Structure formats: C-alpha cells, structure tokens
C-alpha cells in the first residue's frame, strides 16, 4: 500500500502522519510506504528477536531488542527517509534517554537486521548505504530463501 501525497514528506512529517496501529511503515522517496511481510518473514523475525533477547539476558548486556524501531536515515542525495528494520538492537541508555518520546530515533542503533523479502534490492543496496551513512556499526541481512542469489546475475 502506498499513501500518495502532493509533496514529498520530511521525516518529521512522516512521524506526524505515521498510521500507528495499522502496520509497519517506512518513508521512501517522500511517501509513506506500508511494509507487509509474509508469515515466514515474520517467523524468522520473531525467532531472531527471541534469540537476541535470550543472549542479552544470558550475558547481562545493556541492550534492548525490538522490531518496531523507526529512525531517520539520509540518502547520498540528501533525501530523508524513515526506516524500520525487521530487528533492531539498541543500547538501553539510548532507548531510555527519553522514554516519553515516540519510538523514532535519529542516533545510530547498534545493530540493524533486515530479513529479505521481495524488496531484496532495498536491503542489499539502499538500506546498506543509508545505515552506513547513519553510522550503524553492524548490519545483518538474513536472506533465508537466498532470494538475492537467485535474482543477481553474476
């Protein structure tokens, strides 16, 4: 689903208009885009969240794992985007620095994980570039069906 607007939205406008409670959305090319994963995609994401949570508890690390973290990125051309990785690992101090705020962050998180689906080019190219620009130190791509290897022509 794409919500069409007459002008390109900024990240601030995206947050104001975010259709909370109606799914997962990102800001791409100035438009609010709904990201609708299939059940297998959700199962992989759920497994990763549980696994990260268990390991963080076991090692007593100061991190929070969530699947609904929205943050601002910027493209090479300076366009603002709002991204929502499938799994985010965030330092608890960053997350709790303003607990009354909406979940959107402008600072880099510790780890962004994308589970590949039909928009695999976004994960391998666009998001990789945007996450590097933001300064996210680690980015994982989980391509459980090897979609990119089938689609790429080497």
JOMO-V122811 format. One record per residue. N is the residue number from 1. SS is DSSP state (H for helix, E for strand, - for the rest). OMEGA is omega in whole degrees, 0 to 359 (* if undefined). Layout:
n->N ss->SS omega->OMEGA
n->N ss->SS omega->OMEGA
//
This chain:
n->1 ss->- omega->176
n->2 ss->E omega->175
n->3 ss->E omega->183
n->4 ss->- omega->177
n->5 ss->- omega->181
n->6 ss->- omega->177
n->7 ss->- omega->179
n->8 ss->- omega->181
n->9 ss->- omega->170
n->10 ss->- omega->178
n->11 ss->H omega->179
n->12 ss->H omega->179
n->13 ss->H omega->176
n->14 ss->H omega->180
n->15 ss->H omega->179
n->16 ss->H omega->185
n->17 ss->H omega->183
n->18 ss->- omega->183
n->19 ss->- omega->185
n->20 ss->- omega->180
n->21 ss->- omega->183
n->22 ss->- omega->180
n->23 ss->- omega->181
n->24 ss->E omega->184
n->25 ss->E omega->174
n->26 ss->E omega->174
n->27 ss->E omega->181
n->28 ss->E omega->181
n->29 ss->- omega->177
n->30 ss->- omega->181
n->31 ss->E omega->175
n->32 ss->E omega->183
n->33 ss->E omega->176
n->34 ss->E omega->178
n->35 ss->E omega->185
n->36 ss->- omega->181
n->37 ss->- omega->175
n->38 ss->- omega->184
n->39 ss->H omega->179
n->40 ss->H omega->178
n->41 ss->H omega->179
n->42 ss->H omega->179
n->43 ss->H omega->179
n->44 ss->H omega->179
n->45 ss->H omega->180
n->46 ss->H omega->178
n->47 ss->H omega->180
n->48 ss->H omega->179
n->49 ss->H omega->179
n->50 ss->H omega->182
n->51 ss->H omega->177
n->52 ss->H omega->180
n->53 ss->H omega->180
n->54 ss->H omega->182
n->55 ss->H omega->177
n->56 ss->H omega->177
n->57 ss->H omega->182
n->58 ss->H omega->182
n->59 ss->H omega->180
n->60 ss->- omega->180
n->61 ss->- omega->183
n->62 ss->- omega->181
n->63 ss->E omega->174
n->64 ss->E omega->178
n->65 ss->E omega->180
n->66 ss->E omega->177
n->67 ss->- omega->183
n->68 ss->- omega->179
n->69 ss->- omega->178
n->70 ss->- omega->175
n->71 ss->E omega->183
n->72 ss->E omega->171
n->73 ss->E omega->179
n->74 ss->E omega->179
n->75 ss->- omega->178
n->76 ss->- omega->180
n->77 ss->- omega->177
n->78 ss->- omega->179
n->79 ss->- omega->177
n->80 ss->E omega->176
n->81 ss->E omega->174
n->82 ss->E omega->183
n->83 ss->E omega->179
n->84 ss->- omega->181
n->85 ss->- omega->178
n->86 ss->- omega->176
n->87 ss->E omega->177
n->88 ss->E omega->173
n->89 ss->E omega->187
n->90 ss->E omega->175
n->91 ss->E omega->181
n->92 ss->H omega->180
n->93 ss->H omega->176
n->94 ss->H omega->182
n->95 ss->H omega->185
n->96 ss->H omega->181
n->97 ss->H omega->176
n->98 ss->H omega->187
n->99 ss->- omega->179
n->100 ss->- omega->182
n->101 ss->- omega->170
n->102 ss->- omega->187
n->103 ss->- omega->183
n->104 ss->- omega->178
n->105 ss->E omega->173
n->106 ss->- omega->177
n->107 ss->- omega->180
n->108 ss->- omega->173
n->109 ss->- omega->183
n->110 ss->- omega->183
n->111 ss->E omega->172
n->112 ss->E omega->179
n->113 ss->E omega->175
n->114 ss->E omega->174
n->115 ss->E omega->187
n->116 ss->- omega->173
n->117 ss->- omega->186
n->118 ss->- omega->178
n->119 ss->- omega->187
n->120 ss->H omega->179
n->121 ss->H omega->177
n->122 ss->H omega->183
n->123 ss->H omega->184
n->124 ss->H omega->185
n->125 ss->H omega->187
n->126 ss->H omega->183
n->127 ss->H omega->176
n->128 ss->H omega->180
n->129 ss->H omega->182
n->130 ss->H omega->181
n->131 ss->H omega->176
n->132 ss->H omega->179
n->133 ss->H omega->180
n->134 ss->H omega->180
n->135 ss->- omega->176
n->136 ss->- omega->187
n->137 ss->- omega->182
n->138 ss->E omega->180
n->139 ss->E omega->179
n->140 ss->E omega->173
n->141 ss->E omega->179
n->142 ss->E omega->182
n->143 ss->- omega->189
n->144 ss->- omega->177
n->145 ss->- omega->183
n->146 ss->- omega->182
n->147 ss->H omega->184
n->148 ss->H omega->181
n->149 ss->H omega->178
n->150 ss->H omega->186
n->151 ss->H omega->182
n->152 ss->- omega->174
n->153 ss->- omega->185
n->154 ss->- omega->*
//
